[in-house]
Amino acid sequence: MNYVIIGNGIAGLSAAESIRQLDSTGHIFMISDEPLEPYCRPMISLVLQGVLDPSKLPIRKSGLYQFLNITPVLGNRVVQMDADRKTLLLSDGQILPFDRLLIATGADPRPIKAAGSHLHRIFFMRNRQHVMDMLEALPETRRALVIGGGLVGFKAAYGLLHRGVDVTMLIRSGYPLSLQVDADAGAMILRELVRHGLNVRVGAGVTAFTGNMAVTGAVLSDGSELPCDMVIIGKGVLPSVSFIPKDKVQVDLGVVVNAHMETTCPGVFAAGDVAESVDIARKTRWVNAIWPEAAMQGRLAGMNMAGRSVACNGSLSRNVIRIFDLDVMTAGWNHPPDDPRFEILTRFHPRSNTYRRLVFEGNRLIGATLVNHIESGGILMTMIQNAIPISIPRRNLLQFPISPKSVMF
Ligand SMILES: Cc1cc2nc3c(=O)[nH]c(=O)nc-3n(C[C@H](O)[C@H](O)[C@H](O)COP(=O)(O)OP(=O)(O)OC[C@H]3O[C@@H](n4cnc5c(N)ncnc54)[C@H](O)[C@@H]3O)c2cc1C
């Protein structure tokens, strides 16, 4: 059996490990355009911050490929997939045949439309090399502009602030982490960012960058100008699907997969940030681009590729992040449409600066936001993940922390 895995991130690696557990003789090829062993992508922000040496990023001991008997094809990009011939065309001209294929190509940073985006010292923060390039530019950086108030934008801003750079965060929506949290939690986060010295501008985007070779400023949509000598674009990501024949493999935003992580093309699987599976809370297809999902989906895909039929009940968005002195946890669907079938309960405790917001649909909890006192988050996430019918008074779930007695079913 010829297994080919495109992408050596956590999804690709988890799949390779599963395959090897079940099939000790099959050939595994692992292709990646990054010439590196698998590494912990979320931790690249700690390298920027200066608290982690890049040598600590790999997630397995060196010698991984020999240990798992994998043929690595690194520094090479898949440019085309032929689903009928079951072959891949690589950027160096090689053609690689496959029996079972895993697409685990992750996601690419979402570009922005602004004149001057080609200027030097404008970066994305998606991979190790991006951060190494930022570090090289750091000695001449006094003022940085971070575009986007999401998780990656926040991590970039935090890292640069820690390095003593004067950082402005530009958030088009009214508050940070707007995809994850509501306006009340967003206002708490915003206050915390400003309290710790971050300049935050809301309600504006960038229309153009100025500078000759390197960026020296940005023109904002409200007409104002901001001087800066480094820009980080953190406007989210898009699944990496450019090489996929869309007439053979269904692609919506991501590659559509079933409960076995198999695509609409038999023998071709997808996992991780590139995959679109059923979201447990929404009950519709969604791309949940987070590390634990990528690991789980990769493991599952690997088992199914090696012939063990295993299904999952879908994916779930979840995140925990510390924003200076605030702990923020989100899980499930926190932005349902304005519809009476959804019930929303909130509680704010000013003295402990604690906030909780729960979203219910029928007798199920489908979304939770916790700001501080996040120790009850595990209980809430389990309820969402397993669609546990709620038979207790719902307000019990707003306690900080939730008392175990009050959630006995
Ligand atoms: C700065 C940062 C912070 C993050 N923080 C968190 C966090 O706190 N919590 C969390 O849950 N998640 C976080 N994430 C997201 C998390 O890193 C991803 O969900 C996870 O890495 C996805 O893994 P993956 O294996 O699907 O894809 P990736 O890790 O993106 O791996 C895909 C690999 O495939 C390669 N590739 C792509 N296209 C091709 C091609 N055509 N040919 C060959 N190779 C290709 C890519 O270059 C890459 O090496 C963060 C991400 C970033 C960037």
The ligand as an ORCA input file, in Angstrom:
! r2SCAN-3c Opt
* xyz 0 1
  C       0.702     31.915     15.660
  C      -0.332     30.829     15.781
  C      -0.906     30.566     17.003
  C      -1.864     29.567     17.137
  N      -2.398     29.345     18.365
  C      -3.272     28.341     18.526
  C      -3.808     28.039     19.809
  O      -3.518     28.715     20.806
  N      -4.679     27.009     19.926
  C      -5.041     26.233     18.848
  O      -5.807     25.303     19.012
  N      -4.553     26.497     17.611
  C      -3.692     27.522     17.426
  N      -3.185     27.790     16.178
  C      -3.683     26.997     15.034
  C      -2.919     25.676     14.894
  O      -1.570     25.936     14.772
  C      -3.442     24.916     13.691
  O      -4.806     24.616     13.900
  C      -2.688     23.616     13.412
  O      -1.315     23.840     13.308
  C      -3.202     22.973     12.132
  O      -2.446     21.843     11.839
  P      -2.482     21.176     10.383
  O      -1.612     19.973     10.472
  O      -3.881     21.039      9.923
  O      -1.842     22.259      9.403
  P      -0.431     22.991      9.414
  O       0.174     22.976     10.766
  O      -0.643     24.297      8.757
  O       0.490     22.068      8.476
  C       0.292     21.991      7.091
  C       1.631     21.857      6.390
  O       1.406     21.573      5.007
  C       2.244     22.409      4.216
  N       1.626     22.583      2.892
  C       0.557     23.360      2.582
  N       0.263     23.257      1.269
  C       1.183     22.398      0.744
  C       1.398     21.884     -0.575
  N       0.607     22.191     -1.607
  N       2.435     21.038     -0.751
  C       3.245     20.695      0.284
  N       3.078     21.136      1.547
  C       2.044     21.988      1.784
  C       2.299     23.706      5.030
  O       3.369     24.529      4.644
  C       2.453     23.141      6.437
  O       3.782     22.835      6.714
  C      -2.251     28.800     16.009
  C      -1.667     29.051     14.766
  C      -0.729     30.050     14.639
  C      -0.105     30.324     13.306
*
